[in-house]
Amino acid sequence: MTNLRTLLEAQAPLLVPGVANPLTALVAADIGFGALYVTGAGVSNFALGVPDIGLITPNDLVEVTLAIAGVVDLPLIVDADTGFGNAVNAYHVVRRLEAAGAAAIQLEDQLFPKKCGHFDGKQVVPTAEMVDKIKAAVDGRRSAETLIIARTDARAIDGFEAAIERAHAYREAGADILFVEALTSREEVLSAPARVGDVPQIINMVFGGKTPPLPLDTLGQAGYRIALYANAALQGAITGMQRVLGALHDTGSLDGVAEHVAPFVERQRLVNKPKYDALEARFAARS
C-alpha cells in the first residue's frame, strides 16, 4: 500500500471519494482512486438509514473500517466525527481506528452530537477543548505515519476569520492536515490555503451543499492537497436505486433500465468471486 503522506507529496490535489461500505470501496478502487474516505455521513445513511446527526457510534466506524480495509489495499481516511466525547475518548477512538486500518483519522470541533457540515444549526466547542482532543489524538496514535486531520466547522457559526484562527490553533496543536468545512464563497475557498499556511488542507465538495463547486485544477492551484467528494458515491447510488427500483415497481421488469443495472458477471468480478473459486479449488479436500 502506498503511504498516504507519499501520495499527498506526489499529487496536488489528491482526489478522494467517500465510501461507506466495502462494495463502494471496491468500485472506487477498481476505477483507480488512490485513497478513500470512510464517510460518517455515508455510514449513517447507508448502514443505519439515519441522517448525519451524531447517531453512529465508534463501534459502527470501527466495523466499517475493518470491513473496507479487508477488501482494498488503499489508504483510508476515516471520519471520526467529534471523537465521541472528550480528549480521552478521542485518544481511544484514534487507537481503535488505527488498529482497524485507518491511515488518517479526522476529528471535528462540533459540539456532540454533531451535524453534517452542510446542515444548519451546528455548534462548536471552545478552541481549547478541540486543541486538547488533537493533542490526545496525536499522543494516541501508535505510528507517526497515521495522520491526524483537524476539521473546523466554525465558518457557519463565527465566520470565516474565526475558522482560519481555529485552523492555526489546530496546526499548533499537532494536526497533520487541516479541514475548514462548509466555506460559502469562491473567494473563501480560494483564499483559505494561503491564509492557513504550509500544511496540507482538505476541501470538501458536496453536491448541493454550501461550498461552491470548483474544478480540480483550480483547487490544486489554490493550494489544496486533498479534494474530497465525501457524498458523491452515496448520492449517485440513491439516484441509481430510485431509477431501477422505480422502473421495476412501475413496469414489473427491468427492460427499460437494463443499461443502469450491472451485469451479473460484473458484480461477481467486483467482489472477487474468481479469487474465491480458486481458493476453494486449491483447498478442496482430496479424496
C-alpha positions in Angstrom: 0.0 0.0 0.0 1.3 3.5 -0.9 1.7 5.7 2.2 -0.8 8.5 2.4 1.9 11.1 3.1 3.7 9.9 0.0 0.5 10.3 -2.1 0.0 13.8 -0.8 3.5 14.8 -1.8 3.1 13.3 -5.3 -0.4 14.6 -6.2 -1.9 18.0 -5.8 -4.6 17.7 -5.1 -5.4 14.1 -4.3 -8.9 13.3 -5.5 -10.6 11.2 -2.8 -14.2 9.8 -2.9 -16.2 8.9 0.1 -17.2 5.3 0.7 -19.4 3.8 3.4 -19.2 0.1 2.8 -16.8 -2.5 1.2 -18.7 -2.7 -2.1 -18.4 1.0 -2.8 -14.7 0.8 -1.8 -14.2 -2.0 -4.3 -15.9 0.1 -7.1 -13.7 3.1 -6.3 -10.5 1.0 -6.1 -11.4 -0.7 -9.4 -11.9 2.7 -11.1 -8.4 3.7 -10.0 -8.7 6.1 -7.0 -5.6 6.2 -4.8 -7.2 6.7 -1.4 -10.6 6.5 0.1 -12.6 8.5 2.7 -14.7 6.5 5.1 -17.6 9.0 5.5 -19.5 9.3 8.7 -22.5 10.7 6.8 -22.3 7.7 4.5 -22.2 5.2 7.3 -25.1 7.0 8.9 -27.2 6.9 5.7 -26.1 3.5 4.2 -25.6 1.4 7.3 -28.3 2.9 9.6 -30.7 4.7 7.3 -30.5 7.9 9.5 -29.3 11.4 8.9 -25.8 12.6 9.8 -26.7 14.0 13.2 -24.3 12.1 15.5 -26.2 8.8 15.7 -23.4 6.5 14.7 -21.0 5.0 17.4 -17.3 4.3 17.5 -18.2 0.6 17.0 -20.0 1.4 13.8 -17.0 3.2 12.4 -14.5 0.5 13.5 -16.6 -2.3 12.0 -16.9 -0.4 8.7 -13.2 0.5 8.6 -12.2 -3.2 9.3 -14.5 -4.4 6.5 -13.2 -1.9 4.0 -9.6 -2.4 4.9 -10.2 -6.1 4.4 -11.1 -5.8 0.7 -9.0 -2.9 -0.6 -5.3 -2.1 -0.3 -5.6 1.7 -0.2 -5.0 4.4 2.4 -8.2 5.0 4.3 -9.1 8.5 5.7 -11.7 7.8 8.4 -14.2 10.4 9.6 -14.3 10.1 13.4 -16.8 12.9 13.9 -16.1 14.7 17.2 -14.1 11.8 18.7 -17.3 10.8 20.6 -16.6 12.7 23.8 -13.7 14.4 25.4 -9.9 14.2 24.8 -9.7 10.7 26.4 -12.5 9.5 24.1 -10.6 10.9 21.1 -7.4 9.2 22.2 -9.3 5.8 22.5 -11.1 6.2 19.1 -7.8 7.0 17.3 -6.2 3.9 18.7 -9.1 1.7 17.7 -9.4 3.2 14.2 -5.7 3.0 13.6 -5.7 -0.7 14.6 -8.7 -1.2 12.2 -6.7 0.1 9.2 -7.1 3.9 9.2 -4.2 5.8 7.5 -5.7 9.1 8.7 -8.3 10.0 11.3 -10.4 13.1 11.1 -11.7 14.9 14.2 -14.0 18.0 14.1 -14.7 20.7 16.6 -18.5 20.5 16.7 -20.4 20.1 19.9 -21.6 16.5 20.3 -24.0 15.3 18.9 -22.6 16.8 15.7 -24.5 17.5 12.5 -23.5 17.3 8.8 -21.1 20.1 8.0 -23.6 21.4 5.4 -26.6 21.4 7.8 -27.8 24.5 9.6 -27.9 24.7 13.4 -24.3 23.5 14.2 -22.4 24.4 17.3 -18.7 24.3 18.1 -16.8 23.6 21.2 -14.3 26.1 22.6 -11.0 26.2 20.7 -9.1 25.0 23.8 -11.3 21.9 24.1 -10.6 20.9 20.5 -6.9 21.6 20.9 -6.9 19.1 23.8 -8.5 16.5 21.5 -5.9 17.0 18.8 -3.1 16.6 21.3 -4.7 13.5 22.7 -5.2 12.1 19.1 -1.5 12.7 18.3 -0.4 11.1 21.5 -2.8 8.2 21.0 -1.6 7.1 17.5 0.9 4.3 17.5 2.6 5.4 14.3 3.7 8.8 13.1 2.5 7.7 9.7 -1.1 7.7 10.9 -2.1 11.3 10.1 -4.4 13.4 12.3 -6.9 15.6 10.5 -8.4 18.6 12.3 -11.7 19.9 10.9 -13.3 23.2 12.0 -17.0 23.9 11.4 -16.6 27.4 12.8 -17.3 29.2 9.5 -21.0 28.6 9.9 -21.1 29.9 13.5 -18.5 32.6 13.9 -17.5 33.4 10.3 -14.5 32.9 8.0 -11.9 34.7 10.1 -12.7 32.7 13.2 -12.4 29.5 11.2 -9.0 30.5 10.0 -7.9 31.3 13.5 -9.0 27.9 14.7 -7.1 26.2 11.9 -3.9 27.9 13.0 -4.5 26.8 16.6 -5.2 23.2 15.5 -2.0 23.2 13.4 0.0 24.3 16.5 -1.6 21.5 18.5 -0.1 19.0 16.1 -2.7 18.3 13.4 -1.1 16.9 10.2 -3.9 18.1 7.9 -6.4 20.9 8.2 -10.0 21.0 7.0 -12.1 24.2 7.1 -15.6 22.9 6.4 -18.5 24.5 4.5 -16.9 27.5 3.0 -19.6 29.5 1.3 -18.0 31.5 -1.5 -15.4 31.1 -4.2 -13.3 33.8 -2.6 -13.2 31.9 0.7 -12.4 28.6 -1.0 -9.5 30.1 -3.0 -8.0 32.1 -0.1 -8.2 29.6 2.7 -5.0 27.6 1.9 -2.8 30.7 1.8 -4.4 32.1 5.0 -3.7 28.9 6.9 -0.2 28.3 5.7 2.1 25.5 4.6 0.2 22.5 5.9 -1.9 20.1 3.8 -5.6 21.1 3.5 -8.8 19.4 2.5 -11.7 20.9 0.6 -15.0 19.1 0.7 -17.1 19.3 -2.5 -20.7 18.4 -1.5 -23.1 18.3 -4.4 -26.0 20.6 -3.4 -24.1 21.7 -0.2 -22.9 25.1 0.9 -19.5 25.2 -0.8 -19.5 26.3 -4.5 -18.1 23.6 -6.8 -14.8 24.4 -8.4 -12.6 22.4 -10.9 -9.9 20.1 -9.6 -7.1 22.1 -11.2 -8.4 25.3 -9.7 -8.4 23.7 -6.2 -4.9 22.5 -6.8 -3.7 25.9 -7.9 -5.2 27.4 -4.7 -3.1 25.0 -2.6 -5.4 22.2 -1.5 -3.8 18.8 -1.2 -7.0 16.8 -0.9 -10.2 17.3 -2.9 -12.8 15.4 -1.1 -16.1 14.2 -2.7 -17.5 12.7 0.5 -21.0 12.0 -0.7 -20.7 11.6 -4.5 -21.0 7.8 -4.5 -23.8 7.9 -1.9 -25.9 10.4 -3.9 -25.2 8.5 -7.1 -26.3 5.3 -5.6 -29.5 6.8 -4.3 -30.4 8.0 -7.9 -29.4 4.7 -9.4 -31.5 2.7 -7.0 -34.5 5.0 -7.4 -34.3 4.7 -11.2 -34.0 1.0 -11.3 -36.4 0.1 -8.5 -38.9 2.7 -9.7 -39.0 1.1 -13.1 -39.3 -2.3 -11.6 -42.2 -1.1 -9.5 -44.0 0.6 -12.3 -43.5 -2.0 -15.1 -42.8 -5.2 -13.3 -39.5 -5.7 -15.2 -36.0 -4.1 -15.8 -36.4 -3.9 -19.5 -36.4 -0.1 -19.7 -33.4 0.3 -17.3 -31.2 -2.6 -18.2 -28.3 -0.2 -19.1 -28.3 1.0 -15.4 -28.1 -2.5 -14.0 -24.6 -4.0 -13.5 -24.4 -7.4 -15.3 -24.3 -10.5 -13.1 -20.8 -11.3 -14.1 -19.6 -7.8 -13.4 -21.0 -7.9 -9.9 -19.1 -11.2 -9.3 -15.9 -9.7 -10.7 -16.0 -6.7 -8.4 -16.4 -8.9 -5.3 -13.5 -11.2 -6.5 -15.5 -14.3 -6.9 -12.8 -15.9 -9.2 -10.3 -15.5 -6.4 -12.6 -17.4 -4.0 -13.3 -20.0 -6.6 -9.5 -20.5 -7.0 -9.2 -20.7 -3.2 -12.0 -23.3 -3.0 -10.3 -25.4 -5.6 -6.9 -25.1 -4.0 -8.0 -26.1 -0.5 -10.7 -28.6 -1.5 -10.3 -31.9 0.3 -8.7 -34.6 -1.9 -10.3 -38.0 -1.7 
